[in-house]
Amino acid sequence: MSTLTQKDVEHVFESLRKGLVPERGIDAFAVGIEKQRGELHRQLDLARSGEGTVKFLRGGYGCGKTFMARLALLDAQARGFATSFVVVSDNDLKFHRFDDVYRKVLTELGTASCSRGALGDVLDRWIGRVEESLVAAGEDDADPAFDAKVQKRLDEDLAAMTGGQAPQDFVRVIQTIFELKQRGEVAEAGALISWLCGSGNVAASAKKAAGIKGDIGSRDALDYLRGVLEIVKAAGYAGLIVVIDEAETILRMRSDSRHKSLNGIRQIADASGSYPGMLWVLTGTPEFFDTRHGVAGLAPLNDRIRFLKQGRFASLRQAQLELVPFDADRLRSVALRLRELFPTSDRGRLDQKISTSFVERLVAEVTAGFKGDVGVVPRQFLREFITQLDLVEEHAEYEPMSEYGFQAKELSPEEQHVLSGASLVDLDDQVEGLVPAEDVW
């Protein structure tokens, strides 16, 4: 089991109490997914070696797509990657708007030392490495001309890394950020870093200082992402992994937006190989991948990433990585891991009251409450289990074996779907054609 700090342990249990996937510490109770995790490690190795690649995580509700995606990010950071975790939303992320995608990726950019909004830190690390290399080559960092030499090297490295294809505004902003930092104008430099992250709320005065106008547009977004990727690697990171979670949200969009968003995913898949050191991971349900309203309705994308299965066997190395539903044994194993991890003042008492027999009963009752569908119960099961741990810890007289009884409550739409049989996604039934127009990255 991983060695976690007390802060990490508290974060794990607070998240599970709310029915959320923790952002860290989850490797301590990751069981039954060793093969799938190994395939994502293989993808990281490909990215480290200079490949650009994309992987799709496929699974129904309760299969642990978000858990696996979060785990992939933690594994990536442990291997020296920068990461970004983006959740598809029909409110603030229109997937066919590439400037939206870019903004979200940069907003959520993180590293092992900076969990979010890490571009400023990445830039500082890159500049620091350039300064160190110049000093190692015999330059004097006390020389008044040293900053000019650093900036010259930054410009040369940026041109070499991007093949001279970086947008001119991108280059000017990097140059100006360096100049502002050297003058101690931190707030002004921060404003330009915000602009570089895709913010549309940067003052005109800050833009004027860098000689730029307007904001990063949809058609330029991938060129900017290429520049950021190269800076991430120049700063010493192995590469960049970007998770796009809950792609099935696209199914709830209007048909025109849905088509364009699917086409955007196609363009990401097609372009992924030209971004060395970058791994895209997109999660979605079988409904997203297999119906005509989703990937199956866009032939160029479906042909590239179609899921293939021979009986009950599927290769882990194909474009879609299948996550299978939980079973009773896996639920039991997760519960026992969490019991071991739970902070308590009396370990013997906790283990005696939350016994293996009680865990097995809890698995049976929660599963029965969802019509025997083990795959859909993990969120409810974990919330119930954490509640029982809390009650035993807080009340000396509490006896879970005699007082506990499961009743489904605070159901998500997916859980209501299992109990009622109601439609999970309300899709229009109109006949849909090809996308008539598209933005090109």
C-alpha positions, 0 to 999 in steps of 0.5 A: 500500500502507498505511503500517504500523508495524513492530509492525503488520507483526510482528502481521500475520505472527505471526497468519498463521503461526497461521492467524488473521486479523490484527486490524490491517494487513490493508488492506495485502494486501486484493485482489480485494474492492474492490466488496464493501468499497465496499458496506460503505463505503456502509453506513458512510455511511448510519450516519454520516447517522443511519440504523440498518442491518444487513448480512449477509456471505455466503460459504463457507469460505475466502471471507474473511468474517472478513477482510472483517469485520475490514477493515470494522472497521478502515475504520470506525475510520478513519472515526471509528466505535466498533466491536465484534467478537463471535464467536458461540459455543455456550459463552459466547454464547447468541444468544437471550440478549440480555444475553449479546449485550450483554455481548459487544458491550460487552466488545469495544467498541473505538475507534482509540485503545482497542482493547478495553474502551473504554466507560470511555474513551468516557465520559471523552470524553463528559464532557470534551466537556460540560465544554468546552462549558460552559467555552466558554459562560462557566462557570468550571471552578474554581467549586465548583458546576461539577461539579454543572452538568456532571452536570446537563448530562449528565442533560439530554443523556442524556434528550434523546438517548434520548428519556427511554427510558433505564432508570433504573438506566442513568441512576443508574449514569452519574451515580454513575460521574461522582461517583466519578471526581470524588472520585478513587474510580477503582476504584469507578467502574471496578466500575460501568463493568464492571456497565454492560458487562454483568458479573455479577461486580460487588460488591454494595457497588458496586451499592449506591453507585449504588442498583441491584440485580441485573444487566442482564437479557435484556429490558432489554439493547437499551435499555442498548445504545441508551443506550451508542450515544447516549453513543458519538455524544455522545463524538464518534464517528460511530456504532457498528458491531457485527460478529457473526462465524461465525453458522453456529455457531448450526447446531451448537446444539440445535434449541430454542436454534437456533430462539431464536437465529435469532429473535434475529437476526430481532429485530435485523434488525427493530429495526436501523432504530431505532438511528440511527448503528448498523450490524450486520454478521453473517457466515455460510455459505450453509448457514446462510442457505439450509437449513431448519436456518438462516435459510431455516427461519424465514420472517419472517427469510428473507423479509426477507434472502433472497439473490437472484441473477440467473444469475451476477449478484447486487446488492451492495446487497441484505441479503446481501453475497456474498463469492466464493471465491479464485481463483489470480490473487487468491492470487498477488496476496496472496502478492506483497503479503505478500512486499513487506511481509515484513521482511527483511535482504536484499530482493533475495535474498528476491525472487529465491528467493521468485520469481513462478514459485515463488509460482505453483507454490505456488498450484498445489500447495496447490490440487492438495492440496485437489482443485482447490478454490481457494476453501478453500485460503487459510488453508493457502496463507498458512501455507505461504507465510509458512513459505517466507518465514521459511525463506529469511530464516533459512537462507542455503542454503535453496532453496524451488524444489528443497526445497519440497513441499506436504503438507496438515497441521493441518487445520481441520474445514472443510478436512477436509470438503473432503478427506474429504467428511465432513459439516461440521455434524451436524444433527438431522433432526427436523421443526421448527416455529415458535418458541413463545416469544421475548424481545422487545428 
